[in-house]
């Protein structure tokens, strides 16, 4: 059976179900209403919807079929007049049967279903999320490994599933051997990569010559951020995606649940940067940009605090893309604050955007199966209160350049000092040359500092070895005597 395209609207008294079902036989079409459930059948179509409120079929209920357009409009009555049905745009959620899963075995596991309120245990004050607290990793790395190997993917639910694309793994993600490397080591390897690839000269060039970058963060993209209080309309393409998404319930361990929300922030940051960089017109490199900026997608990394997420993105924002500018990072962070402030439907639009970009990618499309498809389904049933607390945490976060450990402020100060020594009477071309020379000097100074540090370490190690040799000789002499 086929699930037809459909959309929903409402007023104070009725729910309107608009079903696109061309070439059906009206004599064979059937509609059923049962409490909060609506069912439609007309060969080859079948549609079953689960509403957040109760509906009924009465003398005011109607149906109308337009033969020319193949559009069937069914009007059913709300049992409670003036009740507002939330989430009628969340089509995947409406297609998913409500379940009352009760998990007695472990209080550390949370079952997310289409009826989230029934699935979640009320939180005490102690259970409320603090997105700023960084929880310590287990000292024993093997504690985090299952019998099937390291976990990754949405909510850390998968393992050993990248073996089949082993030959393409270097194009897919930055992490080699993901089925053998623990979460702790992933983080260390990621940060080592960022440290080694940070380009001081590129950063300073984008800092002082930022005319093009100014245009990027001067624009106001309401399609990206949405507007609080405004009705969000999903396109036909987005609605079709929602209908075709799998219907799933999620059993997520409590420690993975917080990491899942934090991973969502990481994805939104990467998408927002790419949207702003391309002005919303995604191109052939957009998949690379999104995946490279997201530690989740490039390193299968997970986070334990909101600060970790933002610092990780800021570091990658100044290492990989074409434009590496602190103000651009701050603007993107502001965009994501707005996205979370608008709520789940705007986040869903962004996730669908990521899904579309990766779907058209030759090498990155497996990441949809690993992460994005599940995120698109899950966000529709995610706890709105947790999204709100995440929005508040983002609004209160303050990240400084020193948090990135790139010595940005020192580099900027050195560059400004060297530039100030130049003659103000220089022509524009001469100023550009002087600027580049200043960058070269700063880079040279930083390299020299690193070399001196390495030399000092080598000298200390040499002295230590000499001392050990001397001690060893003394011991040998004493033994001989």
C-alpha atoms as one frame of an Amber mdcrd trajectory, in Angstrom:
protein
   0.000   0.000   0.000   1.115   3.549  -0.727   1.039   6.410   1.745  -0.507
   9.333  -0.147   0.749  12.885   0.040  -1.272  14.813   2.577  -1.403  17.989
   4.628  -3.473  19.207   7.567  -5.113  22.449   8.606  -7.481  23.364  11.414
  -9.811  25.999  12.742 -11.484  26.256  16.129 -14.003  23.488  15.352 -12.630
  21.224  12.622  -9.578  19.362  11.365  -9.146  19.396   7.575  -7.261  16.467
   6.042  -6.100  17.171   2.484  -5.185  13.916   0.719  -3.693  13.726  -2.770
  -5.144  10.492  -4.159  -5.591  10.670  -7.942  -7.494   8.087  -9.979  -9.214
   6.410  -7.041 -12.674   4.893  -7.161 -14.832   6.880  -4.783 -17.175   3.927
  -4.392 -14.304   1.965  -2.801 -12.927   4.788  -0.625 -13.403   4.423   3.127
 -12.728   6.758   6.062 -12.801   5.828   9.752 -12.594   8.028  12.837 -11.837
   6.475  16.207 -11.107   8.798  19.139  -7.687  10.249  18.208  -7.142   8.093
  15.109  -8.103   8.686  11.487  -7.884   6.020   8.756  -8.358   6.351   5.011
  -8.323   3.554   2.447  -8.738   3.658  -1.332  -6.724   1.228  -3.415  -3.705
   1.621  -3.715  -3.576   4.204  -0.884  -3.702   3.744   2.867  -3.332   6.502
   5.449  -3.530   6.221   9.240  -3.028   9.325  11.370  -2.689   9.652  15.145
  -3.755  13.085  16.375  -2.649  14.834  19.579  -6.312  15.463  20.427  -9.622
  13.645  20.045 -11.802  13.875  16.933 -15.231  12.554  16.005 -17.387  11.897
  12.973 -20.770  13.629  13.198 -23.324  15.364  11.010 -20.897  18.258  10.472
 -18.160  15.999   9.092 -17.810  16.124   5.317 -15.649  14.907   2.448 -15.103
  16.417  -0.986 -13.173  15.015  -3.948 -11.827  17.083  -6.845 -11.496  14.755
  -9.833  -9.342  17.202 -11.814  -6.661  17.578  -9.119  -7.108  14.228  -7.364
  -7.479  16.094  -4.061  -9.697  14.641  -1.339 -10.564  16.987   1.527 -12.013
  15.383   4.652 -13.429  17.528   7.443 -13.736  15.945  10.894 -14.958  17.564
  14.095 -12.881  18.191  17.193 -14.418  16.635  20.294 -13.384  19.703  22.277
 -14.276  22.892  20.474 -11.540  25.565  20.293  -8.847  23.025  21.224  -5.637
  23.715  19.315  -3.914  20.618  17.951  -0.149  21.045  18.185   2.295  19.699
  15.615   0.071  19.207  12.573   3.137  19.948  10.437   5.059  17.057  12.018
   3.793  14.491   9.538   6.110  11.643  10.513   4.952  11.928  14.117   1.299
  11.806  13.045   1.990   8.676  10.992   3.673   6.896  13.906   1.362   4.788
  16.124   1.139   5.891  19.731   2.611   3.376  22.104   2.647   3.148  25.859
   6.018   1.570  26.408   6.873   1.252  30.077  10.422   0.267  30.867  10.792
  -1.333  34.275  14.232  -2.868  33.810  16.384   0.230  34.021  15.670   3.803
  35.130  18.663   4.914  33.056  16.822   4.285  29.789  14.224   6.631  28.368
  11.659   5.545  25.794  10.725   8.239  23.304   7.484   7.614  21.444   4.947
   9.656  19.569   3.292  10.195  22.943   6.286  11.676  24.710   4.386  12.713
  27.795   3.440   9.109  28.495   6.953   7.873  27.957   8.946  10.221  30.128
   9.245  10.099  33.871   8.577  13.495  35.512  11.814  15.229  36.359  12.825
  16.396  39.763  14.861  19.551  40.222  17.983  17.414  40.411  17.155  15.835
  37.034  16.865  19.133  35.175  19.478  19.518  32.450  22.491  21.648  33.091
  24.008  21.988  29.653  27.088  23.747  31.074  28.370  20.912  33.251  31.055
  18.808  31.648  30.851  15.249  32.910  34.113  13.381  33.223  34.801  10.479
  30.903  35.416   7.083  32.432  39.098   6.624  33.149  38.953   3.034  31.959
  38.356   3.292  28.225  37.087  -0.260  28.024  34.051   0.669  30.121  32.640
   2.554  27.140  33.141  -0.312  24.700  30.445  -2.869  24.073  31.025  -6.433
  22.974  30.354  -5.254  19.424  32.925  -2.438  19.514  32.842   1.359  19.872
  29.452   3.004  19.442  28.559   5.877  17.131  25.668   7.179  15.071  22.433
   8.685  16.333  22.234   8.254  20.132  25.285   5.953  19.954  23.028   3.159
  18.715  25.285   1.664  16.045  28.579  -0.172  15.786  30.498  -2.191  13.207
  28.339  -0.783  10.418  31.123   1.117   8.625  33.048  -2.010   7.702  31.122
  -2.304   4.454  32.380   1.132   3.314  35.932   0.665   4.592  37.423   1.467
   1.181  35.635   4.840   1.148  36.025   5.705   4.814  38.672   8.398   4.233
  36.261  10.281   1.950  33.326   9.785   4.295  34.819  10.885   7.641  38.133
  12.064   9.103  38.267   9.226  11.620  40.088   6.160  10.364  39.179   2.768
  11.835  36.018   4.032  13.611  35.137   0.508  14.715  38.380   0.249  16.666
  38.833   3.714  18.204  37.129   4.655  21.466  35.248   7.892  22.061  38.033
   9.303  24.223  40.638   8.681  21.521  38.385  10.169  18.852  38.362  13.458
  20.738  42.145  13.468  21.146  42.749  12.690  17.467  40.287  15.367  16.366
  41.942  18.073  18.422  45.378  17.009  17.191  44.143  17.376  13.619  42.753
  20.855  14.292  45.960  21.993  15.997  48.126  20.764  13.130  45.968  22.309
  10.379  45.325  25.716  11.937  46.816  28.326   9.578  47.838  31.532  11.349
  48.414  33.430   8.094  44.996  32.483   6.699  43.287  33.512   9.921  45.038
  36.903  10.041  44.314  37.561   6.367  40.581  37.001   6.945  40.760  39.155
  10.061  42.208  42.264   8.407  40.922  41.834   4.839  37.279  41.019   5.507
  35.243  42.964   2.929  33.628  39.827   1.479  33.135  38.329   4.930  31.320
  41.490   6.039  28.699  40.752   3.381  28.212  37.234   4.747  27.229  38.278
   8.259  25.412  41.452   7.232  22.607  39.478   5.558  19.468  38.509   7.469
  18.241  35.002   6.622  14.730  34.432   7.954  14.488  31.212   5.928  17.310
  29.868   8.082  16.387  31.178  11.516  12.628  31.542  11.301  10.739  34.168
  13.296   9.303  33.604  16.762   5.507  33.635  16.636   5.239  33.361  12.855
   3.584  30.341  11.260   6.146  27.999   9.713   5.186  26.550   6.350   6.866
  23.411   5.056   7.318  23.090   1.308   5.771  20.254  -0.705   9.236  18.705
  -0.995   9.720  18.862   2.784   6.286  17.340   3.413   7.060  14.531   0.986
  10.292  13.838   2.866   8.403  13.643   6.159   5.902  11.177   4.725   8.711
   8.953   3.448  10.689   8.956   6.697  10.626   5.684   8.662   8.198   5.370
  11.602  10.308   4.594  14.634  10.271   4.639  18.415  13.543   5.322  20.185
  14.908   3.747  23.331  17.713   6.073  24.401  19.867   5.637  27.478  19.842
   8.707  29.689  23.536   9.517  29.254  23.132   9.248  25.464  19.991  11.380
  25.475  21.832  14.529  26.560  24.583  13.830  24.026  21.876  13.529  21.364
  20.523  17.004  22.147  24.053  18.432  22.154  24.817  16.734  18.844  21.774
  18.517  17.459  23.408  21.866  18.286  26.570  20.764  16.487  24.568  19.920
  13.358  22.678  23.222  13.449  25.930  25.198  13.703  27.444  23.420  10.695
  24.265  23.873   8.654  23.862  27.539   9.597  27.448  28.344   8.553  26.958
  26.596   5.203  23.603  28.324   4.640  25.127  31.733   5.312  28.235  30.956
   3.229  26.151  29.905   0.197  23.292  32.391   0.812  21.009  29.361   1.000
  21.933  28.206  -2.504  23.747  24.971  -1.689  26.372  23.756  -4.149  28.590
  20.780  -4.853  30.872  21.536  -1.889  28.115  22.116   0.657  28.191  18.490
   1.789  31.929  18.798   2.493  31.447  22.048   4.428  28.622  20.746   6.625
  30.440  17.519   7.434  33.822  19.157   7.985  32.468  21.755  10.410  30.466
  19.189  12.379  32.570  17.087  14.735  29.606  14.732  14.918  29.693  13.988
  11.197  33.453  14.156  10.619  34.738  12.420  13.774  31.624  10.649  15.128
  32.283  12.716  18.243  29.850  13.212  21.127  29.615  16.017  23.665  28.928
  16.404  27.364  28.315  20.158  27.646  27.109  23.031  25.496  30.499  24.728
  25.874  32.222  21.695  24.359  29.958  21.859  21.321  30.476  25.557  20.648
  34.245  25.489  21.229  34.587  22.483  18.929  32.648  24.263  16.177  34.594
  27.505  16.680  37.904  25.661  16.290  36.795  23.938  13.098  35.275  27.186
  11.851  38.760  28.764  11.986  40.586  25.769  10.485  38.690  24.365   7.482
  36.357  26.665   5.513  37.352  29.294   2.965  36.465  32.173   5.300  37.905
  31.821   8.803  36.672  34.765  10.791  35.718  35.099  14.454  32.860  37.525
  13.784  31.424  35.130  11.223  31.513  32.383  13.854  29.676  34.673  16.293
  27.034  35.457  13.664  26.463  31.763  12.977  26.150  31.124  16.715  23.530
  33.880  16.841  21.669  32.195  13.966  21.525  28.911  15.865  20.293  30.661
  18.998  17.414  32.010  16.895  16.689  28.585  15.375  16.350  26.976  18.812
  14.326  29.911  20.067  11.765  29.381  17.294  11.484  25.705  18.180  11.282
  22.152  16.893   9.686  22.842  13.519  12.445  25.260  12.483  15.060  22.745
  13.647  13.269  20.100  11.580  13.452  22.321   8.478  17.215  22.621   8.962
  17.613  18.870   9.457  15.655  18.232   6.270  18.009  20.682   4.559  21.042
  18.689   5.730  19.347  15.471   4.627  18.799  16.858   1.115  22.397  18.045
   0.783  23.854  14.709   1.910  21.391  12.717  -0.183  22.831  14.285  -3.338
  26.427  13.674  -2.242  28.387  10.852  -3.852  30.427  10.078  -0.734  28.628
  11.614   2.265  25.163  10.078   1.825  25.794   7.186   4.310  25.812   9.823
   7.065  22.068  10.199   6.541  21.663   6.576   7.629  24.060   7.059  10.534
  22.615  10.294  11.893  20.346  12.621   9.939  17.361  10.404   9.099  16.986
   9.444  12.758  17.375  13.067  13.839  14.587  14.063  11.400  12.241  11.481
  12.941  13.309  11.992  16.544  13.070  15.807  16.633   9.330  15.527  15.950
   8.834  13.633  19.222  11.641  15.271  21.212  10.788  17.017  24.460   9.879
  20.647  23.737  10.936  21.605  27.270  14.457  20.278  26.668  14.639  22.266
  23.431  13.642  25.335  25.422  16.347  24.770  28.047  18.856  24.245  25.248
  17.772  27.570  23.742  18.282  29.284  27.093  21.719  27.697  27.482  22.742
  28.932  24.028  21.512  32.428  24.865  23.692  32.526  27.978  26.854  30.990
  26.554  29.995  33.096  26.251  32.989  31.748  24.336  36.253  33.673  24.128
  39.134  33.337  21.695  41.360  32.002  24.447  39.029  28.991  24.830  40.186
  27.715  21.439  43.856  27.306  22.466  45.082  28.766  19.166  46.747  31.840
  20.767  44.543  34.061  18.608  44.813  37.153  20.782  48.619  36.959  20.853
  48.764  36.619  17.069  46.411  39.553  16.563  48.400  41.735  18.971  51.687
  40.870  17.246  50.215  41.590  13.817  48.742  44.922  14.939  52.055  45.939
  16.461  53.992  45.133  13.290  51.438  46.891  11.095  51.588  50.008  13.270
  55.283  50.308  12.503  54.526  50.839   8.793  54.335  54.329   7.283  50.797
  55.719   7.047  51.708  57.294   3.696  51.918  53.919   1.926  49.743  53.244
  -1.106  47.079  50.529  -0.975  49.352  48.058  -2.805  52.201  48.847  -0.437
  49.899  48.373   2.560  48.891  44.936   1.267  52.559  43.990   0.884  53.318
  45.287   4.378  50.351  43.377   5.749  51.570  40.125   4.216  55.065  40.732
   5.557  53.599  41.321   9.013  51.714  38.023   8.773  54.908  36.246   7.749
  56.736  37.714  10.737  53.996  36.632  13.140  53.992  33.125  11.693  57.787
  33.004  11.924  57.672  34.176  15.532  55.157  31.463  16.420  57.228  28.805
  14.668  60.350  29.989  16.495  58.492  29.839  19.821  57.456  26.270  19.078
  60.981  25.348  18.021  62.469  26.929  21.141  59.973  25.021  23.236  60.914
  21.783  21.485  64.649  22.554  21.837  64.204  23.255  25.533  62.393  19.974
  25.932  65.169  18.177  24.041  67.871  19.836  26.183  66.038  18.954  29.385
  65.648  15.378  28.189  69.356  15.230  27.269  70.395  16.555  30.691  68.069
  14.065  32.343  69.576  11.202  30.337  73.135  12.362  31.222  72.161  12.454
  34.883  70.711   8.967  34.627  73.918   7.737  32.926  76.003   9.313  35.676
  73.836   7.714  38.360  74.079   4.402  36.564  77.902   4.671  36.406  78.053
   5.454  40.124  75.912   2.423  40.907  78.089   0.224  38.680  81.231   1.489
  40.403  79.764   0.732  43.810  78.828  -2.775  42.670  82.345  -3.410  41.276
  83.927  -2.354  44.539
